[in-house]
Amino acid sequence: MYQEWQELQPRIAELSQHGRYQELAPLMERAVFLTKELEGEDSLAYAAILNDYGGIHRDIGNYQQAEQAFLAAKSLLQRLIGERDPNYGTTLNNLAGLYRLWRKWEQAEMLFRETLVIYRESLGEDHFLTASCLNNLGLLYQDLGRYEEAAGLHAQCLMLLSQGETNEIAYATTLNNLASSKRGQGNIAEVEPLLKEALAIYQRVLGAEHSLYAYGLNNLAAYYSAAGDYEQAVQQYQQSLLLCRKLFGCHSRNYTVSLTNLAAMLAKLGRHEEAASLYREAQELQAGKNP
């Protein structure tokens, strides 16, 4: 059993590094089982693998499974290490991020704020995880249309990340988020340079077949759409759609959203038959998820 666990690790690491979450999910399920058998249900290792497992299901749109995993990890860590430990805070942060995607706004904000208090008290104001939580709270405020507050949090996060040794991926992601807030505020001229800088970092560090690169393409497409450059938007959405299908599968929320976005751009360009075909595919996929 231990040998199987060891053999799984490099494959899990490889798929995770390349953002291939659809392929990763069944391997993570097996890793959860093996960790439970090897380390026991009352171990930190089991709590950690539950967090990882929840993150995979969150990213492919299986929110109920993700919630179950995060809640189990939360309960276990609460008992093992207490509610002021940063590892407990990270589980709260994961659960808050899930609730944000699930549009459970009040629960998400409460958990993000609780996480921020834990990180500030245990790790300090300048720690990477504190910056990350500020970033996540900013994303929630974007969702709620509170763009000025969101931009302030993202700018604060960028400042923290630029101090000392920079985490390039976190920095690029925050550039993307700040750009979205600026677009929401109507500061269009400031948006494109931020998005292009982020996309260049993703491509250089992760490669052009990673989920974060697809995310960057999607954000750039949304900018071109808002700016009225529909041809450029279509090009970016087409690339993003292909990546989402490959990385997340055609039944994922990411793929369905990409289909809808591309269809909307094609309709604006008068390519109505192509748009209608994509809308039908998106509706059929959604109906299959919610029979």
N, C-alpha and C positions, 0 to 999 in steps of 0.2 A: 504493500500500500504506500509506504514511504517512497519507494522507487517511482511509482506512478506519479506521486505528487511532484517529485523532483523533475521528472520528464515533462510534466505539464508547464512548468515555470517559464522556460525559454519561449515556448510557443505562445503562451499568454502575453509575455513581455513584447514579443514581436508584433502580434496582432494589435495590442494596445498602443504601441508606438506608432503604428500606421493608421490608427483610428478605425480599424475593421471590426466594429462592434457586433455586427450581425453574426460573424463567425466566432467571435469571442464568447458570446453568451452561453452556449452549451458547455464550453470548456470551463468557464467560471462556475457554472452550476456543479460540475464535477469537483472542482477545487474546493467549493464550499463543503461538500460532503466529506471529502478527504480530510480537510482541516478539522472538521467537527470530530471525525473518528480519531485523528492523530493527536489533536491538542485538547479536545474536550469542549463542551458547550460553554464552560465558564472561563474561557481563556481570552486574552487580548488578541491572540492570533485569529480566533474565530470572529471576534468583533471587527477586526480589520478586513477580513475577507468578505464579511457581510456588507461592509461599507463599499468595497470595490464592486461587489455583485450588484448592489443597489444602483451604483453609478452607471454600470453598463445598461441596465434595464431602463433607467431614466433616459439615457442617450438614444435608445432605440424606440422610446415612446411607450414602454410597458410600465405605466406609472403605478399601478396597483402593486405589481411585484416589487418595484423599487421602494415604495412606501413600506411594505412589509419588512424588507431587508433593513432599511434605515431605522425603523422603529425597533426592530429586534436588536440592532447594534446599539442604539441609544439606551435601551433598557439595560443591556448587559454592561455597558461602560459606566452608566450611572451607579450600578452596584459595585463595579470593580475599582473605579478610580475617582468617582465623585463628579459633581457638576461644575467644578471650577478648573478642571484639567483641560488643556487645549485640545487633546484628542476627543474629549466629549464635545467641545465646541465645534470641532470639524464635522462631527456627525450631525449636530444641529444645523450647521451651514449646508451640509448635503441635503438634509431634509427640507430646509428653507428653499434651496434652489429647485427642488422637485415641486414644492407647492407653488413656486412662482410660475413654473412651466404649466402647471395644472390650473393656473388662474385662481388659486386660493390665496388671494392677496393678503388678507389680514394675518393668516397663519404664517405666511412667508415673512412679512415685515417683523412680526413679533420674534421669530426665530433668528432672523438676521441681526436684530438689535441685541438679542441675548448673546449671540455668538460674539458680536463686537465687544461687548463688556468683558466676556471671558478672555478673549485674545488680548485686549488692552491690559487687563489686570495680570495675566500670566506671562505674556510675551513682550508687552510694551507697544507703544504707539508706532514705532518705526519698523516693526516686524513685517515680513512678507505676508503672513497670514492675516494680519490686521488690514494691510493694503488690499488683499484679495476680498475680504469681507466688505470693505468700503465699496469696492467695485461691484460686488453682487447686489448690495443695497441700491447702488446707482441704477443698475439694470431694472430692479423692481420699480423704482421711481419713473424710469422711462416708460415702462408698461402702463403706469398710471397717469402718464402725461405730465409728470412733474419734472420737466426737462431742465429747468434752472438748477434745482436741487441735484438732479442726476449729474449734470455737467460739473458741478462743484465737487461732487464725490469722486468722479473719474479723474478730474484734474489733480485732486489731492492724492489719489492712488498713483498716478503717473509720477508725481514728485517723489513719493516714497520709493517707488520702484527704481527711479533713476539714481538714487543714493546707494553707494557701495556697489557690490557685484550685482549686475542687472540680470534678472530672469527675462530673457528675450521674448519668450512666448507669452508670459504674463504681460509684458510691456506692450507687445503687439495687440493682444486682446483688449487691453485698456485703451489703446489708440482707436480701435474699432468702436468701442463703447462710447468714448468721448465724441467721436464723429457722429454717432447716432443721436446723441444728446444735442449736439450743435445743429444737426438737421432739424430736430424737433423744435429747437428755438428759432429756426429760420435763418441761421448763420451759414448759408449754403457755401459761400466762398471758402470757408475754413474746413469743409468736409473732405473734399477729394484728396488733398495732400495727406491727411491722416490715414485715410483708407488705403492709399497706395503704399504708404510706408509700412503699414501693418501687413499687407499682402506680400510685399517683398520679403519681410522677415519670415513669414510662414513658409514661403517657397524656399528660401535659403536654408532655414533650420530644419524644416519638417519634410520638404518636398511637395510636389504638386498633386499628390494623391492622398492627402491627409484631410481629415474632417475639418480641421481648423482652416485649411486652405479653401475648402468648399464654403465655409462660413464667411471667409473674407471676400470671396467672389460674390456671394449673395448680398453682402452689405454694399459692395461697389455697384452691383446691379441696381439695388434700391436707390442709391444716390443718383445714378444716371436716369432712372425712372422719374425721380422727383425733379430733376433738372430738365426733363423733357427730351433727353437723348435716348429714344426708345431703341434705336439700332444697337447702341452700345449696351444697353440694358439686356437686350435679347442675347447678345453674345455671352455676357457674364452668366446669365441665368441658365443658358444651355450647358455651359461648362459645369456649373454648380449641380444641375440636374443629373448629369452623367455620373458625377462623383457621389452624389447622395444615393443613387441607385446601387452603385458598386459598394459603398461603404456601409449603408444602413439597410439596404433592401427596399424593394418596391412597396412593401406594406408599412413602411415607417412614416411617421409624421413628417420628418424632414423631406422625404421624397414627395409626399402629397402636397406640402406647402410649396416646394419648388415647381411642381407641375402647375399649380394655380398661379404662381407668380409669372411663370413663362407664358402661360395662356393669356394673362392680362396684358402683357406687353405685345404679344402677337395681335391681339384684338385692337390695340391702339394703333398698330401699323396697318390695319385693314386686312390682316391675314386671318379672316374669320373662320375658315374651315379648319385650319391648323389649331386655332384657339379652341374651337368647339370640341375637337377630338381630345385635346389635353384636359379640358374641363370634364368631359365624360369619363376619362380614365380616373381623374381625381375623385369624382363622385362615386364611381364603382368601388374604388379602393376604400373610400370612407364608409360606404354602405357595408362592405365586407367586414370592417372592423366593428360596426355597430348594427348588427342584423336586427 
